[in-house]
Amino acid sequence: MNESSEAASRPRPRWKLLLIMMAVVGLAWAVLKKVPKIEEAGAGGALDLLLVVLVAVLGLIWLLFLSRLRWVVRLSGVCVVLGLAGLVKMDGHTGSFFPQFSWRWSKESAKDIPELTGKMAVEGMVIETEGAEHFPRFLGTEMRNWVAGGLLPERWFASKPRELWRKKIGEGWSAFSVAGGFAYTMEQRGEVEATICYELATGDAVWVHGDYERFEEPMGDDGPRSTPTVIAGKVFSFGATGILNCLDARTGTVIWGKNVLAEAGHSVPTWAKSCSPLVVDGRVIVTLGSNAEKNLAAYDASSGELVWRAGDYSSSYASPVLATLAGRRQIVAIQQKSVDGYDVTSGEILWSFPIKNRQGNCASPMVVDDTVITSSGYGHGTHRIAIKKSGEGFEAEELWYTRKLKAKFADLVVHGGYVYGLNEGRLVCLKLADGELMWRGTNFGHGQLLGVGERLIVQAEKGEVFVVEMTPDGEDVVMEFEALDRRTWNHPVLAGRILLVRNDREAIAFEF
């Protein structure tokens, strides 16, 4: 038999079977993606991962056993697939648990401490924190996740802002705090957990404080999560494993520092400490570790000495806020199973409301008049709770609850009688009065929000920035521009006309 007749008698490859197999899987995936309950439960990423696994497995099964290709081709194909797999690495996960991949030679986070080239504040200078040109703590001065934007041009949202600087940055999910012309953040630089001060105008490093500490976790990735707080000429930073530092805001000199989790005998939570320090009345308030007893603590801001501990549940990943509710100034903190009000001076629990979320609570509570709004992901939802006087004490009464908004990582924005948030990544608007869903918009992934006047700045999980009108009439995106180029969980910050964005690889300053 000659070569041509041998080729003619050989069974033809079953390409149509491969196409049918992939079409069935793709169709099933597309149908399931349209099922609202799957997205509502935050399972979209798991479904995407299942698609990838099925395509890979079915493709290999077809290649090896069903293709009718020559064995040399089949084995060569397997070798090519394995070779390509060897060229990529898993580079963390998205907020919906879908693994991220990158080429093995792709850029990584900065590991070296940056060269100090920025201009340090002159001796005796007061680091200002008041005014629209500052953003001195997580969620802003008033802890509302909203700023008026009074220094912005009238139509700041009409054109893309100018890029001022772009810097390679260390690992971590900290945001920036801005005060006195300086931007403060936390980064993982190799084995050093660093609090770094940058010159706002140039991005040049001014000073660095480092602790030889490194937190690593494959799902949430490595490095610190907390955002520093700047107040009264001091910077308070809280590391991933519980190191609480008080630093001179001008020079970075250590005033005091200690590991408050170790001191309390608490273990580090699964995804590390992400609570940003709340500084009020000369006290620094932070949540502690995984232990349930007395998990909220206040330390003297001048000395670091423990003032009080309180609480009945293990810590969440959210930050406490200061509020006045039913005429009483107090600390509001969401822990793992409840949201509570605490007396600032003594830590006494004034009221408590159960949050039946078995997973991590990450979004900080929002306070509107005498009510508290909390939202959790993992299929849980949003509560609005009224705080009322009751005899000599207080009571917490639920006004409404909805599963139409489940904020996993992203903090809410409440403005103009409406609540805006990322419902497992999809932007939604609720009516503040009763929790009614007004609209569902774009799925931006597990990014972050910041309210600016009558608009939202949306930091998408993939790194792009969008500006959206805050209106109950429907989603209206008025501007979008490219910024970062990979997963971004860090909060955007607006200081005057300067927008700061960062992730665990890069930081950018834009000017409107």
C-alpha positions as CSV (number, residue, x, y, z in Angstrom):
1,M,0.0,0.0,0.0
2,N,1.5,3.3,-1.0
3,E,1.6,6.4,1.2
4,S,-1.4,8.1,-0.5
5,S,-3.7,5.1,-0.1
6,E,-2.6,4.7,3.5
7,A,-3.5,8.3,4.2
8,A,-6.9,7.9,2.5
9,S,-7.7,4.8,4.6
10,R,-6.8,6.5,7.9
11,P,-9.9,7.7,9.9
12,R,-10.5,11.4,9.5
13,P,-10.0,13.6,12.7
14,R,-13.2,14.3,14.5
15,W,-13.1,18.1,14.5
16,K,-16.9,18.4,14.5
17,L,-17.1,16.4,17.7
18,L,-14.7,18.8,19.4
19,L,-16.7,21.8,18.3
20,I,-19.9,20.2,19.5
21,M,-18.4,19.4,22.9
22,M,-17.1,23.0,23.3
23,A,-20.4,24.5,22.1
24,V,-22.4,22.5,24.6
25,V,-20.2,23.6,27.5
26,G,-20.2,27.2,26.3
27,L,-24.0,27.2,25.9
28,A,-24.5,25.7,29.3
29,W,-22.1,28.3,30.8
30,A,-23.9,31.2,29.0
31,V,-27.3,30.0,30.2
32,L,-26.1,29.7,33.8
33,K,-24.5,33.2,33.7
34,K,-27.9,34.6,33.0
35,V,-29.4,33.1,36.2
36,P,-29.7,36.0,38.6
37,K,-29.3,33.8,41.7
38,I,-25.8,32.7,40.7
39,E,-24.5,36.2,40.5
40,E,-26.5,37.2,43.6
41,A,-24.7,34.4,45.5
42,G,-21.3,35.7,44.3
43,A,-20.7,32.4,42.4
44,G,-20.0,34.0,39.0
45,G,-16.2,33.5,39.4
46,A,-16.7,29.9,40.4
47,L,-18.8,29.3,37.3
48,D,-16.1,30.9,35.1
49,L,-13.5,28.6,36.7
50,L,-15.6,25.6,36.1
51,L,-15.9,26.5,32.4
52,V,-12.1,26.8,32.1
53,V,-11.6,23.4,33.9
54,L,-14.2,21.7,31.7
55,V,-12.8,23.1,28.5
56,A,-9.3,22.0,29.4
57,V,-10.4,18.5,30.6
58,L,-12.7,17.8,27.6
59,G,-10.1,19.2,25.2
60,L,-7.5,16.8,26.5
61,I,-10.0,13.8,26.5
62,W,-10.9,14.6,22.9
63,L,-7.2,14.9,21.9
64,L,-6.1,11.7,23.6
65,F,-9.0,9.4,23.1
66,L,-11.6,10.8,20.6
67,S,-9.7,12.8,18.0
68,R,-8.5,10.0,15.7
69,L,-5.3,12.0,15.2
70,R,-2.1,10.1,14.9
71,W,-0.6,9.3,18.2
72,V,2.5,11.4,17.5
73,V,0.2,14.4,17.0
74,R,-1.8,13.6,20.2
75,L,1.3,13.3,22.3
76,S,2.8,16.4,20.8
77,G,-0.4,18.3,21.5
78,V,-0.2,17.3,25.2
79,C,3.4,18.4,25.3
80,V,2.5,21.8,23.8
81,V,-0.3,22.3,26.4
82,L,1.9,21.3,29.3
83,G,4.7,23.6,27.9
84,L,2.3,26.5,27.7
85,A,1.0,25.8,31.2
86,G,4.6,26.0,32.4
87,L,5.0,29.5,31.1
88,V,2.2,30.9,33.3
89,K,1.8,31.3,37.0
90,M,-1.2,31.8,39.3
91,D,-1.1,35.4,40.5
92,G,-3.8,35.6,43.1
93,H,-7.6,35.6,42.7
94,T,-10.3,38.1,41.9
95,G,-12.9,39.0,44.5
96,S,-15.2,36.3,43.0
97,F,-12.5,33.6,43.5
98,F,-11.5,33.3,39.9
99,P,-7.7,32.7,39.7
100,Q,-5.6,35.2,38.0
101,F,-2.7,34.1,35.7
102,S,0.3,35.9,34.4
103,W,3.4,35.1,32.4
104,R,6.2,33.9,34.6
105,W,8.4,36.8,33.4
106,S,5.7,39.5,34.0
107,K,6.5,42.4,36.3
108,E,6.1,41.8,40.1
109,S,5.6,44.1,43.0
110,A,8.4,46.3,44.1
111,K,10.6,44.7,46.7
112,D,13.3,47.3,47.3
113,I,12.7,50.3,49.6
114,P,12.4,53.3,47.4
115,E,15.2,55.9,47.2
116,L,14.3,58.9,49.4
117,T,14.2,61.9,47.0
118,G,11.1,63.8,48.1
119,K,11.2,67.0,50.1
120,M,10.6,66.5,53.8
121,A,8.4,69.0,55.6
122,V,10.4,71.7,57.3
123,E,11.0,71.4,61.0
124,G,8.1,72.8,63.0
125,M,5.7,72.6,60.2
126,V,2.2,71.5,61.1
127,I,0.9,68.7,58.8
128,E,-2.6,70.1,58.0
129,T,-5.5,67.7,57.7
130,E,-8.5,70.0,57.4
131,G,-9.9,71.1,54.0
132,A,-10.8,69.7,50.7
133,E,-7.2,69.3,49.6
134,H,-6.7,66.6,52.3
135,F,-8.0,63.1,52.7
136,P,-6.4,62.2,56.1
137,R,-7.9,58.8,56.8
138,F,-9.7,55.8,55.4
139,L,-13.1,56.9,53.9
140,G,-12.2,60.6,54.3
141,T,-12.3,63.1,57.1
142,E,-16.0,62.4,57.9
143,M,-15.7,58.7,57.2
144,R,-18.6,58.9,54.7
145,N,-16.7,57.6,51.6
146,W,-17.9,60.8,50.0
147,V,-16.3,64.3,49.4
148,A,-17.8,67.5,48.1
149,G,-15.1,67.9,45.5
150,G,-15.2,71.7,46.0
151,L,-11.7,72.3,44.5
152,L,-12.5,70.5,41.2
153,P,-13.2,72.3,38.0
154,E,-16.8,72.8,37.2
155,R,-16.9,70.0,34.6
156,W,-14.1,67.9,35.9
157,F,-15.9,64.8,34.7
158,A,-15.9,65.9,31.0
159,S,-12.4,64.9,30.1
160,K,-9.7,62.5,31.2
161,P,-7.5,63.8,34.0
162,R,-3.8,64.5,33.4
163,E,-1.4,61.9,34.7
164,L,1.0,63.5,37.2
165,W,3.1,60.5,38.1
166,R,3.2,56.8,38.1
167,K,5.3,54.7,40.5
168,K,6.1,51.0,41.1
169,I,4.8,50.2,44.5
170,G,4.9,47.3,47.0
171,E,2.3,44.6,47.7
172,G,-0.8,45.2,49.8
173,W,-4.3,46.6,49.7
174,S,-3.8,49.8,51.6
175,A,-5.1,53.1,50.2
176,F,-3.5,56.5,50.5
177,S,-4.1,59.1,53.2
178,V,-3.3,62.7,52.2
179,A,-2.3,65.5,54.5
180,G,-0.1,68.6,54.1
181,G,1.0,67.8,50.6
182,F,2.1,64.3,51.5
183,A,0.5,60.9,50.7
184,Y,0.9,58.0,53.2
185,T,0.3,54.3,52.5
186,M,1.4,50.9,53.6
187,E,3.3,48.4,51.4
188,Q,5.1,45.1,51.6
189,R,8.7,45.5,50.3
190,G,10.2,42.0,50.4
191,E,10.4,41.0,54.1
192,V,9.6,44.5,55.3
193,E,6.1,45.8,56.0
194,A,6.5,49.5,55.3
195,T,4.6,52.7,56.1
196,I,5.8,55.1,53.4
197,C,5.3,58.9,53.0
198,Y,5.4,60.2,49.4
199,E,5.4,63.8,48.1
200,L,2.0,64.3,46.7
201,A,3.0,66.5,43.8
202,T,5.9,64.2,42.5
203,G,5.4,60.7,44.0
204,D,8.9,60.8,45.3
205,A,9.4,58.9,48.6
206,V,10.1,61.2,51.6
207,W,10.5,58.7,54.5
208,V,10.0,55.0,55.2
209,H,9.3,53.2,58.4
210,G,9.8,49.4,58.2
211,D,8.9,46.4,60.4
212,Y,10.4,43.0,59.6
213,E,7.1,41.3,59.2
214,R,5.4,39.6,56.2
215,F,1.9,38.3,55.9
216,E,1.2,35.8,53.1
217,E,-2.1,34.2,52.1
218,P,-2.8,32.7,48.7
219,M,-6.4,33.8,48.3
220,G,-6.1,37.4,49.5
221,D,-2.5,37.7,48.6
222,D,0.4,39.3,50.6
223,G,1.1,42.4,52.5
224,P,-0.8,45.0,54.6
225,R,-4.4,45.9,54.1
226,S,-4.9,48.9,56.4
227,T,-4.8,52.6,55.5
228,P,-2.9,54.9,57.8
229,T,-4.6,57.7,59.7
230,V,-3.0,61.2,59.9
231,I,-4.0,63.4,62.8
232,A,-2.3,66.0,65.0
233,G,1.1,65.6,63.2
234,K,1.1,61.9,63.7
235,V,0.6,58.9,61.4
236,F,-1.1,55.8,62.9
237,S,-0.5,52.6,60.8
238,F,-1.8,49.1,61.5
239,G,0.0,46.1,60.0
240,A,-1.4,42.9,58.6
241,T,-0.2,40.9,61.7
242,G,-1.2,43.5,64.3
243,I,1.7,45.9,64.6
244,L,0.2,49.3,65.6
245,N,2.6,52.2,65.0
246,C,2.5,55.9,65.9
247,L,4.9,57.8,63.7
248,D,5.9,61.5,63.3
249,A,4.1,62.6,60.1
250,R,6.9,64.9,59.1
251,T,9.9,62.5,59.6
252,G,8.5,59.0,60.1
253,T,10.3,58.8,63.5
254,V,8.7,56.1,65.8
255,I,6.8,57.6,68.7
256,W,5.6,54.2,69.8
257,G,4.8,50.9,68.3
258,K,3.7,47.4,69.4
259,N,2.0,44.2,68.2
260,V,-1.4,44.6,69.8
261,L,-2.6,41.1,68.7
262,A,0.4,39.5,70.4
263,E,-0.1,41.6,73.5
264,A,-3.8,40.5,73.7
265,G,-3.0,36.9,73.0
266,H,-5.0,36.9,69.8
267,S,-4.2,35.1,66.6
268,V,-4.1,36.8,63.2
269,P,-7.4,36.5,61.2
270,T,-7.5,34.4,58.1
271,W,-7.1,37.4,55.7
272,A,-5.1,39.5,58.1
273,K,-5.8,42.8,59.8
274,S,-7.4,45.3,57.5
275,C,-8.9,47.7,60.1
276,S,-7.8,51.3,59.7
277,P,-7.1,53.1,63.0
278,L,-9.8,55.3,64.3
279,V,-8.3,58.2,66.4
280,V,-10.7,60.1,68.6
281,D,-10.4,61.9,71.9
282,G,-6.7,60.9,72.3
283,R,-7.5,57.2,71.8
284,V,-6.6,54.9,68.9
285,I,-9.3,52.3,68.3
286,V,-8.7,49.1,66.4
287,T,-10.2,45.7,66.2
288,L,-8.1,42.8,67.3
289,G,-7.8,39.1,66.2
290,S,-9.8,35.9,65.8
291,N,-10.6,35.5,69.5
292,A,-14.2,36.4,70.4
293,E,-13.7,38.0,73.8
294,K,-13.1,41.8,74.0
295,N,-12.1,42.3,70.4
296,L,-12.3,46.1,70.2
297,A,-9.5,48.0,71.9
298,A,-8.6,51.6,72.6
299,Y,-5.0,52.7,73.2
300,D,-3.6,56.0,74.4
301,A,-2.6,57.9,71.3
302,S,0.4,59.5,73.1
303,S,1.9,56.4,74.8
304,G,0.2,53.3,73.2
305,E,-1.0,52.1,76.6
306,L,-4.2,50.1,76.6
307,V,-7.2,52.1,77.8
308,W,-10.0,49.6,77.4
309,R,-11.1,46.5,75.6
310,A,-14.7,45.5,74.7
311,G,-16.9,43.4,72.5
312,D,-18.4,39.9,72.4
313,Y,-17.4,38.6,68.9
314,S,-14.3,38.0,66.8
315,S,-13.2,40.8,64.6
316,S,-14.4,41.5,61.1
317,Y,-12.3,43.1,58.3
318,A,-14.1,46.4,58.5
319,S,-13.0,49.6,60.2
320,P,-14.8,51.3,63.1
321,V,-16.3,54.7,62.6
322,L,-17.3,57.6,64.8
323,A,-20.9,58.7,64.9
324,T,-23.6,60.5,66.9
325,L,-26.7,58.4,67.2
326,A,-29.8,59.2,69.3
327,G,-27.9,62.1,70.8
328,R,-24.9,60.0,71.9
329,R,-21.4,60.3,70.5
330,Q,-20.1,56.7,70.0
331,I,-18.0,54.3,68.1
332,V,-19.8,52.0,65.6
333,A,-18.1,48.8,64.7
334,I,-19.2,45.7,62.8
335,Q,-17.7,42.6,64.1
336,Q,-18.0,39.0,62.9
337,K,-21.6,38.5,64.1
338,S,-22.9,41.8,65.1
339,V,-22.8,45.6,64.6
340,D,-22.5,47.5,67.9
341,G,-22.3,51.0,69.4
342,Y,-19.5,51.6,72.0
343,D,-19.0,54.4,74.5
344,V,-15.9,56.3,73.4
345,T,-14.5,56.8,77.0
346,S,-15.2,53.4,78.5
347,G,-15.9,50.9,75.6
348,E,-19.3,50.0,77.2
349,I,-21.6,48.4,74.6
350,L,-24.5,50.8,74.2
351,W,-26.5,48.7,71.7
352,S,-26.1,45.6,69.6
353,F,-27.7,44.2,66.4
354,P,-27.0,40.7,65.1
355,I,-25.4,40.2,61.7
356,K,-25.9,36.6,60.7
357,N,-23.1,36.4,58.1
358,R,-20.9,33.4,58.6
359,Q,-18.2,34.8,56.3
360,G,-16.1,37.9,56.6
361,N,-17.7,41.3,57.0
362,C,-15.5,43.8,55.1
363,A,-17.5,47.0,54.4
364,S,-17.4,49.6,57.1
365,P,-20.8,50.8,58.6
366,M,-22.3,53.9,57.1
367,V,-24.1,56.3,59.4
368,V,-27.1,58.4,58.2
369,D,-28.9,60.5,60.8
370,D,-29.8,58.1,63.6
371,T,-29.4,55.0,61.5
372,V,-26.6,52.6,60.6
373,I,-26.3,50.8,57.3
374,T,-24.2,47.7,57.0
375,S,-23.6,45.4,54.0
376,S,-22.0,42.1,53.7
377,G,-21.1,39.8,50.7
378,Y,-21.2,36.0,50.4
379,G,-24.9,36.0,49.8
380,H,-25.8,38.0,52.9
381,G,-27.2,41.6,52.1
382,T,-27.7,45.0,53.6
383,H,-29.4,46.2,56.8
384,R,-30.6,49.6,57.8
385,I,-30.8,49.9,61.6
386,A,-32.4,52.7,63.6
387,I,-30.8,53.5,67.0
388,K,-33.3,54.9,69.5
389,K,-33.3,55.9,73.2
390,S,-34.9,53.3,75.4
391,G,-35.1,54.3,79.0
392,E,-31.6,54.9,80.3
393,G,-30.1,53.0,77.3
394,F,-30.6,52.4,73.6
395,E,-32.2,49.9,71.3
396,A,-31.5,48.9,67.7
397,E,-34.4,48.3,65.4
398,E,-34.2,47.0,61.8
399,L,-35.9,49.4,59.3
400,W,-35.2,47.2,56.3
401,Y,-33.1,44.4,54.9
402,T,-32.4,43.4,51.3
403,R,-30.3,40.9,49.5
404,K,-30.2,43.2,46.4
405,L,-27.0,44.8,47.7
406,K,-24.3,42.5,49.0
407,A,-21.1,44.6,49.4
408,K,-18.2,42.2,49.7
409,F,-15.1,44.4,49.7
410,A,-16.5,47.8,48.5
411,D,-17.7,50.4,50.9
412,L,-21.1,52.0,50.2
413,V,-21.9,55.6,49.2
414,V,-25.0,57.2,50.6
415,H,-26.1,60.4,49.0
416,G,-29.3,62.3,48.1
417,G,-31.6,59.7,49.6
418,Y,-30.1,56.7,47.8
419,V,-27.5,54.0,48.6
420,Y,-25.0,53.1,45.9
421,G,-22.8,49.9,46.2
422,L,-21.3,47.0,44.3
423,N,-23.6,44.0,44.7
424,E,-21.1,41.2,44.3
425,G,-19.4,43.5,41.8
426,R,-22.4,44.9,40.0
427,L,-23.3,48.6,40.6
428,V,-26.7,49.0,42.1
429,C,-28.8,51.9,43.5
430,L,-31.3,51.4,46.4
431,K,-33.8,53.9,47.9
432,L,-32.6,54.9,51.3
433,A,-36.1,55.1,52.8
434,D,-37.1,51.4,52.2
435,G,-34.2,49.6,50.5
436,E,-36.1,49.3,47.2
437,L,-33.9,48.5,44.2
438,M,-33.9,51.4,41.8
439,W,-31.5,49.9,39.2
440,R,-28.8,47.4,38.5
441,G,-25.9,48.5,36.3
442,T,-22.5,47.4,35.1
443,N,-20.6,44.6,36.7
444,F,-17.3,46.4,37.6
445,G,-16.0,43.4,39.6
446,H,-14.9,43.7,43.2
447,G,-13.5,47.2,43.0
448,Q,-14.2,50.3,45.1
449,L,-16.4,53.4,45.1
450,L,-15.9,57.0,46.2
451,G,-18.6,59.6,46.1
452,V,-17.6,63.0,44.7
453,G,-20.3,65.6,44.7
454,E,-23.2,64.3,42.6
455,R,-21.1,61.6,41.0
456,L,-19.4,58.3,41.8
457,I,-15.8,57.4,41.0
458,V,-15.8,53.7,40.4
459,Q,-12.4,51.9,40.6
460,A,-13.0,48.7,38.7
461,E,-11.4,45.5,39.8
462,K,-9.5,45.2,36.6
463,G,-8.0,48.7,37.1
464,E,-10.0,51.1,34.9
465,V,-11.7,54.2,36.4
466,F,-15.2,55.2,35.7
467,V,-17.3,58.3,36.6
468,V,-21.0,57.6,37.1
469,E,-23.8,60.0,37.8
470,M,-25.5,59.5,41.2
471,T,-29.1,59.3,40.1
472,P,-32.0,56.9,40.8
473,D,-33.1,57.0,37.1
474,G,-30.5,54.5,35.9
475,E,-26.8,54.0,35.4
476,D,-25.2,56.9,33.5
477,V,-21.4,56.5,32.9
478,V,-20.1,60.0,32.0
479,M,-16.4,59.2,31.8
480,E,-14.0,56.2,31.8
481,F,-10.3,55.9,31.4
482,E,-7.5,53.4,31.7
483,A,-5.4,53.5,34.8
484,L,-4.1,50.4,36.5
485,D,-3.7,47.1,34.5
486,R,-4.5,44.4,37.0
487,R,-6.6,43.4,40.0
488,T,-7.3,46.4,42.2
489,W,-8.9,46.2,45.6
490,N,-7.5,49.5,47.0
491,H,-9.8,52.5,47.6
492,P,-9.4,55.5,45.3
493,V,-8.7,58.8,47.1
494,L,-9.4,62.4,46.0
495,A,-7.4,65.2,47.6
496,G,-8.3,68.6,46.1
497,R,-7.9,68.0,42.3
498,I,-5.6,65.0,42.6
499,L,-7.0,61.4,42.3
500,L,-4.7,58.7,43.7
501,V,-5.2,55.1,42.7
502,R,-3.0,52.1,43.5
503,N,-3.0,48.3,43.7
504,D,-0.3,45.8,44.7
505,R,2.0,46.7,41.8
506,E,1.6,50.4,40.9
507,A,0.4,53.8,42.1
508,I,-0.8,56.7,39.9
509,A,-1.7,60.3,40.5
510,F,-4.1,62.0,38.2
511,E,-5.0,65.7,38.2
512,F,-8.4,67.0,37.1
